[in-house]
Amino acid sequence: MSTDDGDRVRRFLEHHRIEVVDQLAEWVEIPSVASQPDRQPDVERSARWLAGAMREVGLETTILHAGPAPAVFGCTETDPSRPTVLVYSHHDVRHAKPEEWAETEPFRPVRRDGRLYGRGASDAKGQVVAHLWGLRAHLERRGGAGPAVNLKYLVEGEEELGSAHLAALLDAERDRLACDVVVFSDTLQWKDGDPAVVTSMRGMTGATLTVTGPARDVHSGAVSGSAPNPAHALVAVLAAMHDADGRIAVPGFLDDVDEITEERRQQLADLRFDSEVWTDRTETRSIVGEPGHTVEERLWARPTIEVLTLLAGDPTGFPRAVVPREATATISIRTVPHQRVSTIAEQLRSFVADRLPDGFTHELSIPEETGQDPYVTPDGPALDALVRAMEAGHGRRPAGRMGNAGGGPAELLGRVFDAPVLFIGTGLPEDHWHASDESVDVRTLLDGAASIAHLWDELPSSSS
């Protein structure tokens, strides 16, 4: 890829900056929240909108269903001798709490200080729009010759629900979706103007633990000190999942976790991590975690157990001064290579049963069918092509190799199609995924689109 070609792609995207943002803003206005049944018509509308946007770029489109949420398929196949790429992302978004948004309402996008604010602007509608414009830039540079690879796009509609029906969809549409390489675009970038190559994704599963004590809520003045309090029992079990230093203390949980290699440590060190900058960007205020590991290692190479919600008694309104009948916690578990959801589930079930005091019952729900296993991109020509494409798209060589701290169906896609999975995303840690005031940095979005445009040129040379 010549310097002139790289400049041409960047000029094209910069020339169309306003159109890129306008198109994304139009899509963000559609509240495609798959977790809310009353939003199902909006999820369908989002799929139709995307199908139309794909057709404008010259893709043949079909809306696919496996379960209630629609997925959008688009393709342009030009030459069977060229590699076939399947791009994966999603168009559903997390629900939002409007009262917590300061910059705008969740589905009324606004532009401010080089960013577009709105639910889905970064996770992951912005990433899909980057692909649409990356393809436009690629085709413009080729002067109407068609893409350099055969392209397929699968944009699902229930990723935020754990991709519950994705495996069934992949099985039903295996021939239609067959590919040589998967490009996964639901990820974060290192920081604006300083790219890094994502080469791993942690696995993920969730759990809900409910502890029950009395037969009903009981007046605390009448029974306190003698009645079993499920809130006390629940927090004791949760606290025991880590030792005093912050290490996971669930027996067997770390048995399958490999030590981090020196090569991987160096790749992470190349990112030039600054703890003060990181806490400022993420608004975490401080850093905690497993001793003996850097923040980068904890984020991308070590497993975690996090408590997300606690519910007992009267969380809102005036308290009734009762010992609650039950207490519930939701938990997020992130896994690393060699850990499996089924094994983790059994370890947690044994741990809770052993730690819960007498006088309580419990229910631990772990939906293994929506659990996702970790994935590591193998070294090889496809990964080398991604590095070159990102260097051309961002105008500088990627700083190092990072991971994606979240989860997603990367392992499933790689396994079903027996293909390497490449990660390319346009999000940043400060984009506030799943939280209030989600936004996307337009410069990072355009750099990502440029990288995508170059990737379609680089992949054919990697397979020759």
TAHU-V58528 format. One record per backbone hydrogen bond with DSSP energy under -0.5 kcal/mol. CO is the residue of the C=O (numbers start at 1). NH is the residue of the N-H. If there is no record, write none. Layout:
((CO,NH) (CO,NH))
This chain:
((2,6) (3,7) (4,8) (5,9) (6,10) (7,11) (8,12) (9,13) (10,14) (11,15) (12,16) (14,17) (16,20) (17,21) (18,22) (19,23) (20,24) (21,25) (22,26) (23,27) (24,28) (25,29) (27,30) (29,31) (30,32) (31,33) (32,34) (32,93) (33,36) (35,37) (36,39) (37,40) (39,42) (39,43) (40,44) (41,45) (42,46) (43,47) (44,48) (45,49) (46,50) (47,51) (48,52) (49,53) (50,54) (51,55) (52,56) (53,57) (54,57) (54,59) (55,58) (60,75) (62,64) (62,73) (64,71) (69,66) (71,64) (71,73) (72,155) (73,62) (74,153) (75,60) (76,78) (76,151) (79,82) (83,150) (84,180) (84,181) (85,87) (85,152) (86,183) (87,154) (88,185) (89,156) (96,98) (97,100) (98,101) (105,108) (106,119) (110,117) (112,115) (114,442) (115,112) (115,117) (116,440) (117,110) (118,121) (120,125) (120,126) (122,124) (124,128) (125,129) (126,130) (127,131) (128,132) (129,133) (130,134) (131,135) (132,136) (133,137) (134,138) (135,139) (136,140) (137,141) (138,142) (139,143) (139,144) (140,143) (142,145) (149,151) (150,85) (151,76) (152,87) (153,74) (154,89) (154,156) (155,72) (156,91) (156,92) (158,161) (158,163) (159,162) (163,166) (163,167) (165,169) (166,170) (167,171) (168,172) (169,173) (171,174) (173,177) (174,178) (175,178) (180,420) (181,86) (182,184) (182,422) (183,88) (183,185) (184,186) (184,424) (187,427) (191,194) (194,191) (195,399) (196,198) (197,199) (197,402) (198,423) (199,377) (200,404) (201,375) (203,335) (204,372) (205,333) (207,331) (208,210) (208,365) (209,329) (210,363) (211,327) (212,361) (218,323) (219,222) (219,223) (220,224) (223,226) (223,227) (228,214) (228,230) (229,233) (230,234) (231,235) (232,236) (233,237) (234,238) (235,239) (236,240) (238,241) (239,242) (241,249) (241,250) (243,246) (247,243) (250,253) (252,255) (254,257) (256,258) (261,265) (262,266) (263,267) (264,268) (265,269) (266,270) (267,401) (268,271) (269,272) (274,278) (275,279) (276,280) (277,281) (278,282) (279,283) (279,284) (279,285) (284,286) (290,293) (294,298) (295,299) (296,300) (297,301) (297,302) (304,334) (306,308) (306,332) (309,330) (311,328) (313,315) (321,220) (322,324) (323,218) (324,230) (325,213) (326,313) (327,211) (328,311) (329,209) (330,308) (330,309) (331,207) (332,306) (333,205) (334,304) (335,203) (336,339) (340,344) (341,345) (342,346) (343,347) (344,348) (345,349) (346,350) (347,351) (348,352) (349,353) (350,354) (351,355) (352,356) (357,360) (361,212) (363,210) (363,365) (364,366) (365,208) (366,368) (367,370) (368,371) (372,204) (373,411) (375,201) (380,384) (381,385) (382,386) (383,387) (384,388) (385,389) (386,390) (387,391) (388,392) (389,393) (390,394) (391,395) (391,396) (400,197) (400,402) (402,199) (403,405) (404,202) (406,202) (408,410) (408,411) (409,413) (410,414) (411,415) (412,416) (413,417) (414,418) (414,419) (420,182) (420,422) (422,184) (422,424) (427,189) (428,431) (429,432) (431,439) (432,435) (435,438) (438,118) (440,116) (440,442) (441,445) (442,446) (443,447) (444,448) (445,449) (446,450) (447,451) (448,452) (449,453) (450,454) (451,455) (452,456) (454,457) (454,458) (455,459) (457,461) (458,462) (459,463) (460,463) (460,464))
